[in-house]
Amino acid sequence: MEEIKCELVKTMTCADEPPADLREEPIKLRWKATCGPRQAKEFEKALSDIRMEGRTYIERTGLKSNPHESQLTQLFGNVRPGVNVALQKIFDGCNGEITAENVRELIAQIQQAKAELVASRPVHDLTKTEEEQGAEARELEAQRQELADASRQREADIQKHVAEVRGNYSFVESRRQGESDHAWVGRTIRADLALAFPGTTFSVRTDYNSANIGWEMGPRESRVKELLGKYERWSYRYSEDGPETPELREKRIKHEAVNRIVGGLTYVFLHRRNPEGLVEQVARELCVMKQIPFEDLRQKGLVEGEAPGDNLGDWAHRLIHKTDFPPRGEILRAEPDPECTDCSCFWKLVFKFVPQLPPASPMPASSPGPNGVVIRRNLAMEGLEIAFKSKPDRELINRIKALGFKWSGRNTCWYRKFSPESWSASHKLLGIAEPTDQASPPPPSAPDRFDMQVEDNMARACGLL
């Protein structure tokens, strides 16, 4: 037995205000159909027709002396009271059962009720007299004129502010021929970041409406966000809701003026990456400060009364999030931060300055061999390099690869990690005498102080200290 529901689910509303006659929720009835599927479909169509008629009304517009009538139907919403009365009467007459014998009669009753509803359609009268229409037109024209005057004044204020602040953005270059808007804004962002945060390498990727900025360590995200906020367009950076106050108008003019100079995008996304091992390093420093042994990042008890979900790794992440890492700074220790007002992190990191060493020379190099080939050490990268003036033949390339060398298109040379064996083998392969002034390998690094601390603790536990 098939059930047919005379039921409306409200999924949208009409944009215009409906007439007061459409004020009742649709009646919910359950019909039980034992007729055939084709007859049931005809009955459903009759129900749909009378429901649509229940949401149909006449809208009268224009002048009262010459009105214009339109037939409008709301797809969703309330219905006229006559629809519910007619359907309830038909439902009660057959006890909600639709059989092959009464389906035609029920459809005829629904069509008769629909014809009566058509004859009594409500009228939504929106007509106006000539005086009312003229007053409305004058009011709309005054509003349009007011908006146009405000737009012209805002444009003048923006141009004035552009002339005042253009000198502050000397890093902005002119747009290249055929360059897209977002590519030009990306170049401007790179120049701005290079001036504001020298020593930090940023990755800037732009598309038609957004920029993605990434970097490792360096300044915290809040500082970069404050610098790059001017690249977001006003409509997406601030809410347009509510009246425009004088303070908000002045802020908008300044922001749009800067957008005229540096360009604008819809969104600017920021992401600061942490190098591998930084979280554990900061966690160890916190343990040294609190004089507790380091176990792992999940250990608890760093702060008395900390939240149940907090652990050492969480505190380390919070401390990293609030910290600006200097370009040539090395973490020295963690200590309490008396100026901190944020209860999420009570400490700060102290750095020591590491002087920048001059770039290591890639020499010494062997004397040029056949066809100008040179074998040299790259002390900065602890590598061994082979450079040719012209491309060698395929057999020599294969023999160079067999020694573990790889090609660097950027440096136009073959490279691999240095070892005395590879140094000798490469000279032997190319028939070049080894130089006698070969640079000595770099001195060994200083022992890790955390390893020394562990050794001291073990010695103390064994009674050796």
Secondary structure by P-SEA (a helix, b strand, c coil): cbbbbcccccccccccccccccccccbbbbbbbcccaaaaaaaaaaaaaaaaaaabbbbbbccccbbbbbbbbbccccccaaaaaaaaaaaaaaccccccccaaaaaaaaaaaaaaaaaccccccccccaaaaaaaaaaaaaaaaaaaaaaaaaaaaaaaaaaaccccccccccccccccaaaaaaaaaaaaaaaacccbbbbbbbcccbbbbbbcccccaaaaaaaacccccccccccccccccaaaaaaaaaaaaaaaacccccbbbbbbbbccaaaaaaaaaaaaaacccccccccccccccccccccaaaaaaaaaaaccccccccccccccccccccccccbbbbbbbbcccccccccccccccccbbbbbbcccccbbbbbbcccccaaaaaaaaaabbbbbcccccccccccaaaaaaaaaaabbbbbcccccccccccccaaaaaaaaaaaaaaccc
